[in-house]
Structure formats: C-alpha cells, structure tokens
C-alpha cells in the first residue's frame, strides 16, 4: 500500500478520466465521489472503479460529456435525464432542486433515468441530511443477484440508503446492499485470490461456490434469504419502474466497455421532518441514538466510516494498493 495525498489522488483520477473522453466537470464530480469512498474505507466503490469508468467512456458506453436535463413537472416531483452520463453529475444537478421542493412542499421525489453506476448511495442522502432533510435513496444495477429460491440473475445488488440529520454530529447514514456481497468485492476477492463467504453466491450451474470467478459468472444471493429478495424487488421497482429506467435484466455490465449504455435508475424521497414532527425532531432522534450507544458494545451504523474519513482528512491522504496505483499512473 502507498499513501497518496487527497489533492494528488483527485488530480490523478481527473486526469485519467479526461484522457478517456470525460469532460472536466464530470471528471471532477466522479472522482470526488470515488475519493470519498476511499476515505470512508469502501475501496470496492473507490479508485478500483476508475479503469472501468475510463474504458466505458472511451468506448462511448457512458457519455463523459453528458449534461443532465433537470425538470420539475409537479411541485413535489423532480426528474433528471442523465443522458447516459455519470450518475454523479445527475445527482449534483437534481438534488438541490429536489431539496428546495421538499422544503416548499414537505416531501419531494427525485427520479433519475438513463444513468450509470450510483456509487456509494449513502453519499447523496447524507448530503441531503446535512440540509436538515430525511432522505431515502434507491438504485438499481445490472443483473447479478438471483431471487430467493432461484438461480438466474434478476436484480442488481440494488442498494437502499437512508440518512437522518443529527444535532452537532454528522448525519446518521444507513446504506444496505441487497446481496450478501457487492459485485465490486467479488472482483477484489478474485484479484487477491481469496475465497468469498459461504452462501454468498452460486456458479453458472446453480451450485453453491466460494470461488469469486465462478460467482461472477453465476449469481450472487440476497442477504437474509426471502427478506433480502423482497427488498431487492422493492428497490428495483423504486429505482427502475418509478423512474422509467432500464430494469436490471435489461442493463449492460458496469465492468466492461462493450454493449449499450446501461440506462440505470435512481430515485430519492426527501422529507422535511419539521412539517410533521415539528422543531423537536432532532432532539427525539438524539434521545433514541443515546439509548442505543449507552449500551455496552452497541454502535451506530456508519460510525466506522465517519472515523476513517476523519483520519483521512487529518492525514490528508488515502492508501492505495501498489498495483492499482501503478495501473492508474500508467493511464494518464
């Protein structure tokens, strides 16, 4: 592992994407999200994604120069056509409009279509919570997950995220993937020659496997059996059905440059808690969270990420695997 300063990492990532047909603003927003993932200890959604993003932009599978189209067809509804560009630009343009709508109407829906990889879904909802809103996020991805009892890929790992404002503390963020493992972690295990946990996947013949290569060619399994499957179905409807985006079974891979744009979907429900709970909402939340953290051994979701992010800011650096860093430096 090698330490890389935050400034150097951001610049390196931007330069790679720009060298692969990505515009300045899209490169900046995309790398900022990947860097944030590295800072929070989420390498599967961090700089390991850059080679895939770059190859897809160079091939035209994702439009690196896309300008999202934002509309507000109803007072509480905001839509964004990502125009087959990166999701991060769609979020940057659509979320402020949706936040304003939520503050005006009490609740708002943001629907994104023709999009790409959502990255860490906890990030956009956390940014909304920083503005005093409670937010839910839904995102679909290309089919990788079999339904409970089945063996054919039907859903993506389909994250669901929720964020809530706190008093004198970073927002509470809950970010769940519906697979026992994310596909990015399967790829990392394959690169390292590691086995994956029992019960996380089946091979192409439907047999249980711990081999990450066979798992990637087969299907991931939902966490919690039928409960994870039901949640994956819910997210698919919220992220694709509600937005008019492609279903997971219609989307092309996020790991190869071939094929058409994936045209994925993301949706966000934004709520102003003052409209329903009044001014004491945050105090009530803090009362609940204090009851939890007052129990020996209990901690809040996201505490580890917050601590890692703070450490990265203090050291002004992230650690990247030497082989990945060498690969990235050779891509500029």
Secondary structure, 3 states (H helix, E strand, C coil): CEEEEHHHHHHHHHHHHHHCCCCHHHHHHHHHHHHHHHHCCCHHHCHHHHHHHHHHHHHCCCCCCCCCEEEEEECCEEEEECCCCCHHHHHHHHHHHHHHHHHHHCEEEEEEEEECCCCCHHHHHHHHHCCCEEEEEEECCCCCEECCCCCCEEECCCCEEEEECCCCCCCEEEEECCECCCHHHHHHHHHHCCECCCCCEECCCCCECCEHHHHHHCEEEECCCHHHHHHHHHHHHHHHHCCCCCCHHHCCCCCCCCCCCCCEEEEEEEEEHHHCCHHHHHHHHHHHHHHHHCCCCCCCCCHHHHHHHHHHHHHCEEEECHHHHHHHHCCC
